[in-house]
Amino acid sequence: MRASALSLAILFGSAALGTGALAAEITYKPSGTASPAKRSVVLKVVDNRPLHQGGKEGQYVGYRRSAVGLKARIKVDGPGVVPDLARAVTVDALGQAGVGVSAEAPVVLTAQVLAFWMDWASYELFSGIGYRGAVAVEYTLQDSSGKTLWKGLAAVEQTYKRDSAEKLFGPALPRLAARASKTFESEEFLKAIP
Amino acid sequence: MRRIGPRSTAFVLLLSPLLLAVAGEAAATKEEFVFAALAGVQDEEDVIAVLARIESEVPDSTLAAAKVAPFLHDERLKVRRKAVRTLGILPFRLDAAALADVAKMLASSSPDEVTDALRGIRWLYSQATIPLVLPLLGNADEHVKREACRTLAIVGDRSVAEKIEPLLKDPVADTREDAEAAIAQLRRKP
């Protein structure tokens, strides 16, 4: 009886130690390679993540796992962080494609953040828990009447060997910008902007 | 504090094309190295290991998809499953041949193959996959239904939401939760 109680205490103790909430400071540094803007769009950013992955509480960006699999959430400094990061990535990507952002532009580009989340992906005996994150932004270009002129998606998956959101999302965001930029350089997108 | 003089600036400017060329060469060499490994392997586990290397080492390679896509119709189930997951994270536009392979995987009798195909096509964002995914909302397997919801939430538009609604009454709580999340995402789309 005493042995069972001790085992349970150790189990819960180790779980509690491993599941403390983790604060993360994710930043994005623009590439600084903007081309001269020949066209421009109004940019609207919406956090539209799944309800249980930041959709209900926008300050959360993933789970960290304890050695026994119990989870604790990884949080950033407020619900505006993820949309702000998506905006920074999108402005950078548009700039690389020669598209500026202006409140006076004749078309609206809506960037919907559909995924910005990390969780464990693997467990190795010596290296421990490995993590995988995904960031996906859907872009919809509409004219002033609301007619959809073009749609596209930029998404990346990134892995890291620890639960560091900075180390996982840090490299993911420039990759996302590069993919978004390729999308914005497409003839279909550029032709749709008057 | 030491200032950077015009001579140092000129030196860096002269050197930068060389450094960029070396970096480009290194990236090309890495790609070639991984692709060469793929060309020589036969064993199932080895093929899967090289596909995993493509995923982790050269995920942004524009040449990788052409190397991976032929494995979508490999006769070995595990290889197909890994191939579709790998293809899903590469920069790739789903062409007719790959779409036909994906359609076969989505019609597989193996729930594992179907769920991996659903995960794989999610980021490829092809509207042509929507009619292939919709029937899976009525699949007997809980995980297939849940992955179908998650994929439609990305690929679909507002009109798809009503197709998911019947799953709000699914007996499995996790399926209901994924259905609710997908519908909420789809309804918030422009």
Interface residues (C-beta under 8 A of the other chain):
Chain A: V46 N48 R49 P50 L51 H52 Q53 G55 T110 Q112 L114 A115 A134 A136 E138 T140 Q142 G146 T148 G152 L153 A155 V156 E157 T159 R175 A178 R179 K182
Chain B: S56 P59 D60 I89 P91 R122 W123 Y125 R150 A153 I154 E177 E180 A181 A182 A184 Q185 R188 K189 P190
